[in-house]
């Protein structure tokens, strides 16, 4: 099944909305807020974008990682 294409800005906005909907994360700054979305070559059927890790890995949250992974399965990055 073909994924819908979104721009980096659109993907970032989708992620921010989904993250801020998680309990306790409204208004919290995450790597998504700071770094946005970047192209990556995920190979055949793999994700075409990622969120760069900019903050300490000790701040990693599995719920945010799930939001990103789910969006990667739904959307491909549209070339500008």
Residue pairs with C-beta under 8 A, 6 or more apart in sequence:
3 73
3 74
3 75
3 76
4 74
4 75
4 76
5 75
5 76
5 77
5 78
6 14
6 75
6 76
6 77
6 78
7 77
7 78
7 80
8 36
8 37
8 38
8 39
8 49
8 77
8 80
9 36
10 78
11 37
11 49
11 71
11 75
11 77
12 32
12 36
12 37
14 71
14 75
15 32
15 37
15 51
15 67
15 68
15 71
16 32
16 33
18 67
18 71
19 25
19 28
19 30
19 32
19 64
19 67
20 26
20 27
20 28
22 63
22 64
22 67
25 63
25 64
30 55
30 61
30 64
31 51
31 52
31 53
31 54
31 55
32 51
32 64
32 68
34 54
34 55
35 51
35 52
35 53
35 54
36 51
37 49
37 50
37 51
37 77
38 49
38 50
38 51
38 52
39 48
39 49
39 77
40 47
40 48
40 49
40 50
41 48
42 48
47 72
47 73
47 76
48 76
48 77
49 72
49 75
49 76
49 77
50 72
51 68
